[in-house]
Every structure is written in C-alpha cells, then in structure tokens.
Amino acid sequence: MGRTIFTPGHTPYHTSYLVRGDRSAILVTGDTMSRRGAGPEGVILDEPHMDLEAYRKNLGVLQSISAFVVPAHDRPFVQGGCPIGMGKRVKF
C-alpha cells in the first residue's frame, strides 16, 4: 500500500512517498530528508526560498517513521526498527 505525504518546506508543494509491505516500509523523502545526516543536530538545507519552519516540522514527521529511507542526495539507509537488510534484494 502506498501513501503520499505532503512535506512542504524545501518547496511549497513538496511530497514524500511511503510504501508499506507486509514486514516493513520504504520511504522516499526527496529533499525533505536529502541526506542521512539531515536532522536537528545534523546538516539541514537552508536556502532563501525555503520555509524553514515547515521544513523542520516535516523532517520530524519523516524521522518518526520506521522505514528503509531513500533520500534525494545520499545512499539509502535504515531508520528506526525497520527489518529491511542492506543487500542485493530488499524484502519488505
């Protein structure tokens, strides 16, 4: 089952996508979570066109989801208690 998550901040109409399987989930975050280091203590985007308050709020929403995360500008990574293993095939 898939779900679109409205995540404005980087751009006014930015969206992220969550696909849930039987065992876990894949979260495609785009530029809301562009790198694995994005976060309150990590590197965040801060560009003149951004709504930084909305960006931080939606970053927190995405960080609360246990999933295999596919960011825009970094390698995928596992977040939370997601059971997906890194390898040639992803079972979710």
trRosetta pair geometry for C-beta under 8 A, 3 or more apart (Angstrom, degrees):
i j d omega theta_ij theta_ji phi_ij phi_ji
1 19 7.4 166 84 -154 38 55
1 20 5.2 -12 60 57 88 99
2 17 6.5 -10 -168 -174 106 100
2 18 6.9 153 -156 86 56 51
2 19 4.8 -20 -100 -102 83 77
2 20 7.7 -178 -83 18 33 68
3 17 7.2 157 81 -157 48 56
3 18 4.7 -13 60 63 98 99
3 19 7.8 -179 21 -78 66 37
3 20 7.5 28 0 -8 107 103
4 15 5.3 -17 -171 -172 101 130
4 16 7.7 141 -163 75 54 41
4 17 5.9 -29 -107 -103 57 74
5 15 6.6 142 72 -164 48 71
5 16 4.6 -24 65 67 106 91
5 17 7.0 -168 17 -81 84 22
5 18 6.0 61 -26 -12 117 108
5 58 8.0 145 141 -157 108 105
5 61 7.1 -177 177 127 134 129
5 62 7.4 144 109 -84 153 86
6 14 7.8 109 -170 85 52 57
6 15 5.9 -41 -106 -106 43 80
7 10 7.8 24 123 16 94 100
7 14 5.1 -64 87 108 78 101
7 15 6.2 121 26 -129 85 24
7 16 4.7 37 -2 -8 141 104
7 29 7.6 -41 70 -157 173 71
7 30 7.5 160 73 56 132 115
7 32 4.4 -36 147 -72 138 154
7 58 4.0 134 -149 179 81 141
7 61 7.1 -152 -107 67 98 127
7 62 6.8 29 -113 -48 142 118
8 11 7.0 -94 -141 92 69 45
8 12 5.4 0 -142 -164 120 33
8 13 6.5 0 -95 -74 99 17
8 14 5.3 141 -104 36 39 88
8 51 6.5 18 139 49 98 131
8 54 5.0 -28 102 152 87 142
8 55 7.9 -86 124 -69 50 58
8 58 6.8 157 54 -35 43 152
9 14 6.6 -66 39 40 65 138
9 32 6.4 85 55 -115 120 89
9 50 6.1 23 160 -166 62 95
9 51 5.2 -106 -128 72 50 85
9 52 7.1 73 -165 -119 97 15
9 53 7.7 -142 -122 76 101 41
9 54 3.9 -158 -86 103 84 87
9 55 2.8 152 167 -73 129 61
9 56 7.3 176 -144 3 146 43
9 57 7.3 -178 -76 46 133 83
9 58 5.3 -153 -12 31 134 125
9 59 7.5 -96 83 -30 167 88
10 14 5.1 74 56 -64 96 158
10 30 7.4 -155 53 123 153 106
10 31 4.2 144 -162 105 169 115
10 32 5.9 -126 -12 -76 122 56
10 34 7.9 118 -100 -47 148 114
10 45 6.2 46 -112 74 97 149
10 47 7.8 53 -148 37 68 119
10 50 5.9 -30 -123 -115 33 104
10 55 5.9 100 -49 -109 60 111
11 14 4.6 123 55 -52 84 96
11 31 7.5 75 -6 62 94 132
11 49 7.5 7 -105 126 63 118
12 51 7.4 79 -93 -8 65 125
14 30 6.2 -165 -166 98 104 143
14 31 6.7 -95 -135 59 139 95
14 32 6.1 146 138 -53 138 101
14 58 7.9 130 88 119 119 165
15 30 7.3 84 79 3 46 148
16 27 6.7 16 162 -178 118 86
16 28 6.2 180 -166 91 71 59
16 29 4.8 -3 -129 -126 124 46
16 30 5.8 -136 -94 19 74 99
16 32 5.7 -70 -57 31 124 137
16 33 7.7 47 -109 16 142 98
16 58 7.9 157 -4 169 127 115
16 62 6.2 1 88 -97 176 122
17 27 7.4 165 87 -155 49 45
17 28 4.4 3 56 53 97 107
18 25 5.9 -4 -171 -178 91 126
18 26 7.5 160 -154 83 45 49
18 27 5.3 -8 -105 -107 76 77
18 28 7.9 -152 -68 25 34 68
18 65 6.6 -103 -112 -167 130 157
18 67 6.9 -105 -135 -97 92 157
19 25 6.5 158 82 -159 47 71
19 26 4.7 -6 58 57 101 96
19 27 7.9 -163 25 -73 65 36
19 28 7.8 40 -4 -7 101 100
19 92 7.9 82 110 111 97 147
20 24 7.8 -143 -147 122 61 28
20 25 4.6 -30 -102 -101 65 98
21 24 5.9 10 54 58 103 56
21 25 6.8 -176 17 -86 72 42
21 26 7.7 53 -15 -8 104 91
21 92 3.6 127 25 126 147 83
22 92 7.5 143 42 139 62 50
23 83 5.8 -77 158 63 110 126
23 84 7.9 134 107 -66 108 71
23 91 6.8 21 48 131 144 87
23 92 5.7 -144 64 -163 91 40
24 66 7.6 -100 -147 126 85 93
24 67 6.9 137 168 -127 90 52
24 68 6.6 69 138 -16 128 99
24 82 5.0 85 -152 -157 123 83
24 83 5.2 -144 -64 46 127 79
24 84 4.9 -154 99 -40 163 93
24 92 4.5 -92 65 -140 93 89
25 65 6.9 -80 91 166 144 108
25 66 7.0 105 37 95 113 64
25 67 4.1 -61 91 -111 98 99
25 68 7.0 -173 95 22 48 74
25 82 6.8 -99 47 -117 73 113
25 92 6.8 141 -65 -171 12 130
26 67 6.1 136 -119 -176 12 107
26 68 4.9 -30 -108 68 69 100
26 70 6.6 23 -180 -11 97 112
26 84 7.7 75 -79 -58 79 163
26 90 7.6 66 -80 146 123 148
26 92 6.2 -89 -35 -64 95 176
27 62 6.6 143 167 -157 140 93
27 65 5.6 121 -79 103 149 134
27 67 3.9 89 -14 107 109 153
27 68 7.0 163 20 74 73 44
27 69 5.0 -24 70 -108 104 67
27 70 6.9 180 87 23 49 72
27 79 7.5 -44 38 40 135 130
28 70 4.7 -20 -107 68 68 113
29 32 5.2 -112 177 63 92 92
29 33 3.8 -28 152 46 157 99
29 34 7.5 -134 108 -64 109 34
29 62 5.5 79 -119 -159 118 150
29 69 6.1 8 -17 -165 124 98
29 70 6.8 171 12 77 77 54
29 71 5.3 -23 58 -108 117 59
29 72 6.9 -102 90 -26 78 81
30 33 7.9 87 64 41 46 61
30 34 7.4 -32 135 -88 42 72
30 71 7.9 -66 54 -161 8 49
30 72 5.0 39 -167 -64 35 115
31 34 4.7 9 -137 -73 55 109
31 45 6.6 12 174 -20 102 158
31 72 4.9 -11 -69 1 58 159
31 73 7.7 43 -105 -11 73 106
32 55 6.9 -166 -134 -149 73 72
32 58 5.4 -79 -148 119 132 114
32 59 5.9 -166 170 -83 86 67
32 62 5.8 133 118 -19 123 152
33 38 4.9 -172 -145 66 62 141
33 59 6.2 129 -76 -134 83 80
33 62 5.2 -140 -31 114 129 148
33 63 7.2 151 -96 -63 134 77
33 69 6.5 -57 109 -174 141 132
33 71 5.2 -101 115 -110 80 102
33 72 7.9 146 84 3 49 86
34 38 6.0 112 42 -57 66 139
34 45 6.4 70 9 -43 137 118
34 71 5.4 100 179 176 19 109
34 72 4.4 -43 -130 50 75 107
34 73 4.7 17 170 24 96 105
34 74 7.0 108 141 -5 55 100
35 38 5.2 129 60 -33 72 91
35 42 7.7 -150 92 151 104 130
35 43 6.3 3 65 73 137 114
35 71 5.7 149 -81 144 16 157
35 73 5.6 -40 -69 80 83 94
35 74 4.3 104 -132 -35 62 136
36 69 7.6 133 -104 89 78 129
36 71 6.4 -140 -54 -5 57 148
36 74 5.1 -138 -13 131 83 154
36 75 7.3 -17 -32 62 126 72
36 77 4.8 68 -110 -2 124 152
37 42 3.9 -174 163 -163 71 128
37 43 5.0 45 110 24 113 95
37 74 7.9 160 9 -87 78 161
38 42 5.4 -177 -143 96 5 127
38 43 6.3 -61 -92 79 53 66
38 44 5.7 87 -150 -99 81 63
38 45 7.7 -12 -121 -13 117 78
38 59 6.3 -123 144 -145 112 125
38 71 7.4 158 6 -129 126 140
39 42 4.1 64 44 23 84 111
39 44 7.2 -150 35 -67 16 96
39 59 6.7 178 -107 158 48 124
39 63 6.4 91 -111 -92 105 146
40 56 7.6 73 -90 -151 76 104
40 60 8.0 46 -49 -82 105 94
44 55 7.1 122 180 133 120 124
44 56 7.3 6 -147 -88 159 81
44 59 7.1 -48 -122 -82 117 167
45 50 6.4 156 116 -73 103 158
45 55 7.0 -112 66 -168 97 151
46 50 6.7 -123 -144 50 35 143
46 52 6.4 24 -124 -103 82 120
47 50 4.9 101 60 -17 76 110
50 55 5.6 4 180 -39 118 142
51 54 4.1 28 109 25 116 116
51 55 6.2 156 86 -22 62 87
52 55 5.3 -53 -142 37 33 118
52 56 6.3 32 160 -19 67 103
53 56 6.1 -55 -149 35 27 106
53 57 6.5 27 153 -18 62 109
54 57 5.6 -56 -147 37 32 114
54 58 6.2 21 160 -10 68 110
55 58 6.3 -65 -146 43 24 102
55 59 6.1 32 154 -26 63 108
56 59 5.5 -50 -143 32 30 117
56 60 6.7 34 155 -20 61 103
57 60 5.9 -59 -162 32 29 112
57 61 6.9 30 145 -20 64 103
58 61 5.2 -42 -148 29 44 117
58 62 6.5 41 154 -15 68 101
59 62 5.9 -58 -152 39 31 108
59 63 6.2 30 152 -19 66 110
60 63 5.6 -55 -141 38 31 111
60 64 6.6 34 157 -26 63 105
61 64 6.0 -61 -159 27 28 112
61 65 7.5 27 148 -25 60 103
62 65 6.0 -54 -161 20 40 113
62 69 7.8 91 165 -124 106 122
63 79 7.0 -126 -147 -171 53 140
64 80 8.0 58 175 -73 29 133
65 79 7.1 56 88 98 64 126
65 80 6.9 -126 119 -6 31 147
66 79 6.4 -156 -134 104 40 75
66 80 3.0 -114 -107 104 78 141
66 81 5.0 -20 -142 47 142 69
66 82 4.9 174 165 -54 81 78
67 78 7.9 -153 109 -147 33 54
67 79 5.8 4 56 57 62 103
67 80 6.9 46 5 38 48 118
67 82 5.3 116 -120 -85 6 140
68 76 6.1 22 168 174 89 121
68 77 7.7 -177 -158 95 56 26
68 78 5.8 -31 -106 -101 65 68
68 79 7.7 168 -96 20 16 78
68 82 5.6 -178 -48 157 63 150
68 84 4.2 -31 -61 60 124 155
68 90 6.7 131 163 -153 177 134
68 92 6.9 -105 9 -85 131 133
69 76 6.2 168 85 -155 51 71
69 77 5.5 -15 57 64 101 73
69 78 7.4 159 12 -107 83 14
69 79 5.0 49 -24 -10 122 122
70 76 4.8 -26 -97 -100 65 102
71 74 4.7 15 73 46 129 96
71 76 7.3 169 14 -100 71 45
71 77 7.6 8 -8 18 110 98
74 77 7.6 -17 121 -16 116 112
76 86 7.9 166 93 -112 102 98
78 82 4.9 -149 -160 72 93 115
78 84 6.0 -170 -105 69 109 90
78 86 7.3 -113 -28 -47 112 93
79 82 6.2 53 61 0 51 126
84 90 5.7 11 -158 -156 117 95
84 91 7.1 180 -123 65 73 56
84 92 5.6 -11 -87 -83 113 96
85 90 7.9 -173 63 -123 56 60
85 91 7.8 18 31 35 90 92
87 90 7.5 159 60 -74 77 54
